[in-house]
Amino acid sequence: MKSPLLLFVGVCACADPLLAPEDTGESDPPAPLQPGIPEPEACDFGATNPSTLVVTTTDFATGAVTIVDADGTIRTDVAVGSPDAIPYPSPTGAAIVHRHGYDFVDLLDAGAWRSRGQHALEAQDAPSPNPHAIAFDEDGLGYVTLFGSSDLLVFDPSQPAGTSVLDTIDLSPFADDDGRPEASTAVRCGETLWVGVQRLDVPGGYTHVDEDMLVAVDLPTRVPWDFDPDTAGGQGVSLQGTWLRQLRPNGEAPAAMYGLTTGIERIDLTGLESTWAVPPQAFAEVGATHHDQPLAFDVDDAGRWAWVAVYLPPEGTTADCASDPQPCFDHAALFEVDLLAETPTLVPFGLPFQAVDRTVQRTGDTLWVGSRETEAPGLYAYDLATHPPSLVGGPFATGLPPYSLIGVEP
């Protein structure tokens, strides 16, 4: 079975030229930036030791939400989802970001997991803003990244739908020539929101035209930092690889994090630099040479062990992924890697599976993996007390096949 992954990577709402504003011959004033660098602070990734699993599910026509309680009880279809719904932790439970073509955020209360508000999102520069992520500050305000717009939305979930977007933050100084920085990931570290931008030529086929970057937004002023005012455009932390998919905490250094790109990066918010924890060469050694093949990952509390899902060609074959990537997405495989090893090596474990989005999540000593495998869809559980992890159960039915997972502490 071939994965539908390539159909979903880099989806973006393209502007309708009929909706473009009239050209008056006058240029808009540049978006505000403040020169300097933020203070390094500990990052908030939600629960430090999550025990409950929130799973979005879909058959690509409909969608739902399934919950796995701390005692292992699985409650399917507790809330309505969509075919492109990504869960994130929120101060009151979970926030479900409905992406391309859906463009709304759904807030679920912990425990009952009922929706307490669905909030449609709009952008001034795109008919479909394509929200990708949400992170919350200490006051409960959410900050929503938009892949299809240059705006970052400031969102108050306590307000009624239609009035919940309080403000916008302009990220256009970090954009490429298409005017959009293709913002996706986000995490709050104290009074700074770190936003991953990709700088893609969307009309040209989602090709990279500049380096990926983490942009720092000062939350008290709602103005992005510019680390180098003498360089054109806004400047942040340059990443080593491309297609930043996920950010995870680094238990060894609270003001640092790991990021999954074409390898695993160790991002230091004190030194404002990113270095390879696991370089692309380690992924190439197991058959992953295309930037889309790394799929999802998670790390342990200490920031030493990582478990990563990677798409691979059929077993026993080789493929030139640069010229013909399709054979490189035959199945996903699981690997464990010691992030502190002198020469990190991806050690295989577990069963091959199919997935589309982020379906790897740790809760306690269990690694959950969501598979869309036609013959056996559902969740698989691996014991993290062994190295590499050992399969202890699955597939556990989730209603519709799993799409994306997070861990929360209700």
Backbone torsions as a table, in degrees:
resi	resn	phi	psi	omega
1	MET	NA	130.5	177.3
2	LYS	-87.1	141.2	-179.2
3	SER	-77.2	145.4	172.4
4	PRO	-83.1	16.3	-173.7
5	LEU	-55.7	-45.3	-174.4
6	LEU	-63.9	-22.5	179.6
7	LEU	-72.8	-18.2	-172.6
8	PHE	-112.2	-10.5	-178.3
9	VAL	-73.9	127.4	173.5
10	GLY	71.1	26.8	178.2
11	VAL	-64.2	144.1	-175.3
12	CYS	-154.4	140.6	174.9
13	ALA	-80.4	124.3	179.4
14	CYS	-94.9	141.7	-174.4
15	ALA	-69.5	143.3	175.2
16	ASP	-84.2	119.5	-177.5
17	PRO	-60.6	-22.0	178.0
18	LEU	-69.1	-18.8	-178.4
19	LEU	-99.0	1.2	-177.7
20	ALA	-67.2	142.3	179.2
21	PRO	-67.8	154.7	180.0
22	GLU	-66.4	135.1	179.3
23	ASP	-78.2	112.4	-178.7
24	THR	-95.0	-4.4	-177.8
25	GLY	84.7	-2.2	179.1
26	GLU	-107.8	137.9	179.5
27	SER	-86.0	142.4	174.4
28	ASP	-69.1	148.5	176.5
29	PRO	-64.3	148.1	-179.2
30	PRO	-63.4	148.3	178.7
31	ALA	-65.1	146.0	-177.8
32	PRO	-69.7	141.8	172.7
33	LEU	-135.2	152.2	173.2
34	GLN	-118.7	126.7	-179.6
35	PRO	-70.0	146.1	179.0
36	GLY	128.1	-172.7	-179.2
37	ILE	-133.7	148.5	-179.4
38	PRO	-79.5	159.3	173.2
39	GLU	-70.5	134.1	176.4
40	PRO	-69.4	130.4	-179.7
41	GLU	-138.4	161.0	179.8
42	ALA	-63.5	144.2	-176.0
43	CYS	-95.9	145.4	-177.7
44	ASP	-105.4	106.3	177.4
45	PHE	-104.4	19.9	-175.8
46	GLY	89.3	-145.5	-176.9
47	ALA	-62.0	133.6	178.1
48	THR	-75.7	-26.1	177.5
49	ASN	-137.5	74.0	-174.6
50	PRO	-64.0	144.8	-179.6
51	SER	-121.5	-14.7	-177.3
52	THR	-115.6	140.3	-178.1
53	LEU	-106.7	129.3	173.9
54	VAL	-107.9	123.8	-173.8
55	VAL	-123.2	121.5	168.1
56	THR	-88.4	142.2	-176.1
57	THR	-129.6	155.5	179.1
58	THR	-164.3	153.5	167.5
59	ASP	-109.9	14.4	-178.7
60	PHE	71.7	7.6	170.2
61	ALA	-119.2	-39.3	176.4
62	THR	-130.7	177.5	178.8
63	GLY	-155.5	164.5	-179.1
64	ALA	-156.1	-179.6	177.5
65	VAL	-126.2	133.4	177.0
66	THR	-120.1	144.4	-179.4
67	ILE	-117.9	134.8	170.2
68	VAL	-111.4	110.5	-178.0
69	ASP	-72.5	167.1	-177.7
70	ALA	-59.5	-29.2	179.5
71	ASP	-86.2	4.6	178.1
72	GLY	94.4	-4.8	177.9
73	THR	-65.1	131.9	179.4
74	ILE	-107.5	123.2	178.4
75	ARG	-113.6	108.0	-176.3
76	THR	-87.4	150.3	170.8
77	ASP	55.2	46.8	179.3
78	VAL	-77.5	-18.3	179.2
79	ALA	-151.7	156.7	178.4
80	VAL	-77.6	139.6	178.2
81	GLY	-117.5	-143.8	176.3
82	SER	-157.3	172.1	179.1
83	PRO	-70.0	-9.0	-178.5
84	ASP	-141.7	67.1	-174.0
85	ALA	-117.2	128.2	-176.9
86	ILE	-119.2	123.5	-179.2
87	PRO	-85.2	147.6	174.8
88	TYR	-138.7	150.4	175.3
89	PRO	-67.9	144.7	175.5
90	SER	-131.7	165.3	-178.8
91	PRO	-60.9	-21.4	-177.2
92	THR	-115.5	6.3	179.7
93	GLY	153.9	-95.8	-180.0
94	ALA	-146.2	147.5	172.7
95	ALA	-114.5	128.5	179.2
96	ILE	-105.2	117.3	179.9
97	VAL	-94.6	117.7	-179.5
98	HIS	-97.9	115.8	-165.5
99	ARG	-88.2	-134.0	-165.0
100	HIS	-50.1	119.8	177.5
101	GLY	86.1	-9.9	179.8
102	TYR	-108.7	-50.0	165.0
103	ASP	60.3	50.7	172.2
104	PHE	-151.7	163.2	176.7
105	VAL	-116.9	133.6	179.2
106	ASP	-114.1	127.9	179.3
107	LEU	-100.5	124.5	179.4
108	LEU	-110.8	132.2	176.2
109	ASP	-78.7	138.7	178.6
110	ALA	-63.7	151.5	178.1
111	GLY	91.8	-78.4	178.6
112	ALA	-76.6	-28.0	179.3
113	TRP	59.2	34.8	174.1
114	ARG	-89.6	149.7	177.5
115	SER	-70.7	132.3	176.2
116	ARG	-113.5	10.9	176.8
117	GLY	164.0	128.5	174.0
118	GLN	-112.3	124.2	-170.6
119	HIS	-119.0	111.7	177.3
120	ALA	-71.3	145.2	-177.1
121	LEU	-119.4	143.1	178.8
122	GLU	-134.0	161.7	175.5
123	ALA	-139.3	146.7	-176.4
124	GLN	-73.8	-17.8	-174.5
125	ASP	-115.8	13.9	-179.9
126	ALA	-158.2	136.1	177.1
127	PRO	-67.7	-25.4	175.8
128	SER	-132.3	110.0	-172.4
129	PRO	-74.1	-21.4	178.3
130	ASN	56.9	68.3	177.9
131	PRO	-63.3	145.2	-176.7
132	HIS	-122.2	-32.5	-176.1
133	ALA	-153.4	161.3	174.9
134	ILE	-142.0	138.3	174.4
135	ALA	-133.8	150.6	-172.6
136	PHE	-116.8	147.0	174.6
137	ASP	-94.1	-177.1	-175.5
138	GLU	-68.7	-17.6	178.1
139	ASP	-92.7	1.9	178.4
140	GLY	88.7	2.8	176.2
141	LEU	-76.4	140.6	178.2
142	GLY	-102.0	149.2	178.1
143	TYR	-122.5	116.7	-170.8
144	VAL	-107.6	120.3	175.0
145	THR	-79.7	145.3	-179.3
146	LEU	-122.7	118.6	179.5
147	PHE	-72.2	-28.9	-175.5
148	GLY	-100.0	11.8	-175.9
149	SER	-145.1	160.3	175.2
150	SER	-86.2	-1.9	-177.0
151	ASP	-90.6	150.1	165.0
152	LEU	-112.3	123.0	-174.3
153	LEU	-90.1	138.6	172.1
154	VAL	-99.9	120.8	-164.8
155	PHE	-126.7	128.1	178.2
156	ASP	-108.0	103.7	-176.0
157	PRO	-68.1	-12.7	179.1
158	SER	-81.3	-12.1	-178.7
159	GLN	-88.4	155.6	178.6
160	PRO	-63.5	152.0	175.4
161	ALA	-55.9	138.1	-177.6
162	GLY	98.0	-20.6	178.9
163	THR	-125.9	8.2	-171.0
164	SER	-83.0	-18.5	176.2
165	VAL	-84.8	111.2	-173.4
166	LEU	-89.7	-29.1	-171.1
167	ASP	-162.7	165.7	172.4
168	THR	-128.4	146.9	176.6
169	ILE	-116.7	125.4	-173.4
170	ASP	-84.9	117.0	178.0
171	LEU	-103.0	13.9	-176.1
172	SER	-61.9	-26.1	176.5
173	PRO	-62.2	-16.1	-179.0
174	PHE	-102.1	7.9	-176.0
175	ALA	-85.5	164.2	170.1
176	ASP	-89.9	-164.4	-172.9
177	ASP	-66.6	-19.1	178.4
178	ASP	-79.4	-0.2	174.6
179	GLY	85.6	-0.4	-178.3
180	ARG	-126.8	135.9	-178.6
181	PRO	-85.6	1.2	-178.2
182	GLU	51.5	58.5	179.4
183	ALA	-72.8	139.7	-177.2
184	SER	-136.2	-77.8	-175.3
185	THR	-75.7	158.9	177.7
186	ALA	-158.4	143.1	172.6
187	VAL	-149.8	142.7	178.2
188	ARG	-96.2	133.4	176.0
189	CYS	-126.7	95.2	-175.8
190	GLY	66.0	-121.9	-179.1
191	GLU	-97.0	16.7	179.3
192	THR	-122.1	133.5	171.3
193	LEU	-101.5	123.5	178.2
194	TRP	-99.3	124.3	-174.7
195	VAL	-120.1	127.2	176.5
196	GLY	-83.2	125.3	176.9
197	VAL	-119.3	151.4	-171.0
198	GLN	-117.3	-23.4	179.2
199	ARG	53.1	74.7	-178.3
200	LEU	-110.1	144.3	169.7
201	ASP	-86.4	92.3	-175.7
202	VAL	-65.6	-48.7	177.7
203	PRO	-60.0	-27.5	-178.7
204	GLY	-86.4	10.1	176.4
205	GLY	99.1	30.5	177.0
206	TYR	61.0	38.6	176.5
207	THR	-88.8	145.3	179.2
208	HIS	-75.2	132.7	177.9
209	VAL	-116.5	-3.7	178.0
210	ASP	-160.1	172.4	-177.8
211	GLU	-72.8	150.9	170.0
212	ASP	-68.6	152.4	-173.7
213	MET	-150.3	150.3	166.7
214	LEU	-100.4	119.7	-179.2
215	VAL	-96.2	136.3	-180.0
216	ALA	-101.5	123.2	178.5
217	VAL	-112.2	124.0	177.4
218	ASP	-77.0	116.1	-174.0
219	LEU	-72.5	-37.6	178.6
220	PRO	-60.7	-38.4	-179.0
221	THR	-97.8	-15.4	-175.3
222	ARG	58.3	37.7	177.1
223	VAL	-124.6	132.5	177.5
224	PRO	-67.8	148.7	172.7
225	TRP	-81.4	147.3	172.5
226	ASP	-119.5	109.8	-174.2
227	PHE	-71.3	-22.4	-177.4
228	ASP	-141.4	85.5	-177.7
229	PRO	-62.1	-18.4	-178.5
230	ASP	-81.0	-8.9	177.5
231	THR	-101.8	139.5	-178.1
232	ALA	-60.7	141.5	-179.4
233	GLY	78.4	177.4	177.4
234	GLY	-83.4	148.1	-177.6
235	GLN	-125.6	137.1	177.4
236	GLY	-133.1	-147.5	178.3
237	VAL	-86.8	117.7	178.8
238	SER	-75.0	135.3	177.7
239	LEU	-95.2	156.7	-177.5
240	GLN	-78.2	-37.0	-175.6
241	GLY	-114.5	-165.6	-177.7
242	THR	-126.1	166.9	178.6
243	TRP	59.1	60.2	176.9
244	LEU	-61.0	116.3	-175.5
245	ARG	-98.7	-43.7	-173.8
246	GLN	-145.4	152.2	169.7
247	LEU	-119.1	137.8	179.8
248	ARG	-132.4	153.2	-178.6
249	PRO	-69.2	154.2	171.8
250	ASN	-110.4	101.7	-175.8
251	GLY	-62.4	-20.4	179.3
252	GLU	-77.3	-23.7	-175.8
253	ALA	-146.6	102.0	-176.1
254	PRO	-58.6	-30.6	179.2
255	ALA	-94.5	42.9	177.8
256	ALA	-151.6	170.9	-179.6
257	MET	-158.9	167.2	172.7
258	TYR	-107.7	145.6	176.8
259	GLY	-131.4	140.2	177.4
260	LEU	-97.7	114.3	173.1
261	THR	-123.4	-125.1	173.0
262	THR	-79.6	-0.4	170.4
263	GLY	-154.2	-160.1	173.5
264	ILE	-111.1	122.3	-176.6
265	GLU	-103.1	143.0	173.0
266	ARG	-101.3	111.5	-172.1
267	ILE	-104.0	117.0	-176.7
268	ASP	-101.0	113.2	-178.6
269	LEU	-84.1	-7.6	173.9
270	THR	-85.1	-49.2	177.3
271	GLY	-84.4	-7.1	179.1
272	LEU	54.8	51.4	177.8
273	GLU	-148.4	158.0	176.7
274	SER	-123.8	135.5	178.6
275	THR	-129.6	162.4	179.9
276	TRP	-75.8	123.6	165.4
277	ALA	-85.8	-41.6	174.0
278	VAL	-132.4	107.4	-172.9
279	PRO	-74.3	163.0	177.8
280	PRO	-56.0	-27.9	-179.9
281	GLN	-60.9	-35.3	178.8
282	ALA	-66.4	-34.9	176.3
283	PHE	-71.8	-38.4	179.4
284	ALA	-62.4	-31.9	-179.0
285	GLU	-65.4	-21.4	177.8
286	VAL	-103.7	4.4	175.4
287	GLY	107.0	8.2	-178.7
288	ALA	-104.4	100.2	-179.1
289	THR	-120.0	-4.5	177.9
290	HIS	-99.7	144.1	-174.8
291	HIS	-65.4	-17.4	178.9
292	ASP	-87.1	-10.0	-172.7
293	GLN	-70.7	-41.0	172.4
294	PRO	-60.9	131.5	-168.9
295	LEU	-113.3	-49.6	-175.1
296	ALA	-164.0	159.1	176.7
297	PHE	-157.2	166.5	171.4
298	ASP	-147.1	165.8	-176.6
299	VAL	-133.2	163.2	177.7
300	ASP	-84.0	174.9	-176.7
301	ASP	-60.7	-34.3	-174.7
302	ALA	-84.0	-9.2	-178.3
303	GLY	76.1	26.0	179.8
304	ARG	-104.2	-49.1	-175.1
305	TRP	-99.1	138.2	174.2
306	ALA	-125.9	148.0	176.2
307	TRP	-124.9	123.7	-170.1
308	VAL	-129.7	139.5	174.4
309	ALA	-99.9	134.1	-175.3
310	VAL	-137.1	136.9	173.7
311	TYR	-82.3	141.9	-175.1
312	LEU	-135.7	160.1	171.5
313	PRO	-70.0	171.4	176.1
314	PRO	-56.3	145.0	-178.9
315	GLU	-59.5	138.6	178.7
316	GLY	83.1	5.7	-179.9
317	THR	-121.8	160.5	171.7
318	THR	-120.1	154.8	-177.4
319	ALA	-145.3	145.6	172.9
320	ASP	-90.8	89.3	-172.3
321	CYS	-67.6	-25.4	-179.1
322	ALA	-67.9	-39.3	-177.5
323	SER	-92.3	-29.2	-179.8
324	ASP	-145.5	86.7	-173.2
325	PRO	-73.3	-20.7	-171.9
326	GLN	-54.1	-43.9	179.1
327	PRO	-63.6	-15.3	-176.8
328	CYS	-80.3	0.9	-177.3
329	PHE	-122.1	40.9	179.9
330	ASP	-69.9	-43.3	-178.9
331	HIS	-158.5	160.6	174.6
332	ALA	-98.0	146.3	178.5
333	ALA	-130.2	156.9	-178.0
334	LEU	-106.5	142.6	179.0
335	PHE	-139.2	146.9	170.2
336	GLU	-108.4	143.5	179.7
337	VAL	-143.3	137.9	175.6
338	ASP	-85.5	109.4	-175.2
339	LEU	-69.3	-17.7	-178.0
340	LEU	-100.6	1.5	179.8
341	ALA	-68.3	149.9	178.9
342	GLU	-64.1	-38.2	175.2
343	THR	-126.7	90.8	-176.4
344	PRO	-61.8	135.5	-178.1
345	THR	-128.9	134.2	177.2
346	LEU	-81.3	116.0	-178.2
347	VAL	-103.4	119.8	-175.0
348	PRO	-73.9	150.4	172.4
349	PHE	-156.8	164.4	170.6
350	GLY	77.3	-170.4	-174.7
351	LEU	-98.0	147.2	171.2
352	PRO	-66.0	150.8	-177.0
353	PHE	-152.4	178.4	176.3
354	GLN	-121.0	142.5	178.8
355	ALA	-158.3	166.9	179.0
356	VAL	-122.6	-39.7	-174.9
357	ASP	-125.2	-150.2	-171.3
358	ARG	-83.5	90.9	-175.3
359	THR	-114.4	40.2	173.8
360	VAL	-131.0	121.9	-176.8
361	GLN	-151.6	132.3	176.8
362	ARG	-94.3	135.4	166.0
363	THR	-130.2	114.7	-177.2
364	GLY	61.3	-126.3	-179.7
365	ASP	-99.3	21.2	179.9
366	THR	-119.9	133.0	171.7
367	LEU	-103.2	120.4	178.5
368	TRP	-96.7	136.5	178.5
369	VAL	-130.1	125.3	179.1
370	GLY	-95.0	126.7	-178.1
371	SER	-119.3	140.7	174.7
372	ARG	-103.1	15.0	-178.6
373	GLU	-50.6	128.8	-172.1
374	THR	-56.6	-42.6	-175.5
375	GLU	-80.4	-22.3	-175.6
376	ALA	-150.6	65.5	179.2
377	PRO	-74.9	154.5	176.9
378	GLY	138.8	-166.1	-179.3
379	LEU	-96.2	141.4	174.1
380	TYR	-118.2	141.0	-177.6
381	ALA	-113.8	132.6	179.2
382	TYR	-121.5	141.3	-179.5
383	ASP	-85.7	119.3	-177.4
384	LEU	-86.8	1.2	177.4
385	ALA	-74.7	-14.8	177.8
386	THR	-108.6	155.5	178.2
387	HIS	-127.0	114.0	-2.8
388	PRO	-73.2	168.5	-177.7
389	PRO	-61.5	152.2	-179.6
390	SER	-114.4	142.9	179.7
391	LEU	-68.7	130.4	179.4
392	VAL	-119.3	-10.4	178.9
393	GLY	178.8	157.7	176.5
394	GLY	130.6	161.9	3.6
395	PRO	-80.9	139.8	173.7
396	PHE	-99.9	125.4	-173.6
397	ALA	-65.0	138.4	178.7
398	THR	-119.0	18.3	-171.8
399	GLY	81.5	-113.6	170.2
400	LEU	-69.4	160.8	179.6
401	PRO	-61.4	146.8	-179.0
402	PRO	-67.0	146.7	-179.0
403	TYR	-119.1	-51.5	-178.5
404	SER	-149.0	146.4	-175.2
405	LEU	-126.2	146.0	164.4
406	ILE	-139.6	161.6	172.4
407	GLY	-109.6	137.6	178.4
408	VAL	-134.6	166.7	175.2
409	GLU	-122.9	94.6	-175.1
410	PRO	-63.1	NA	NA
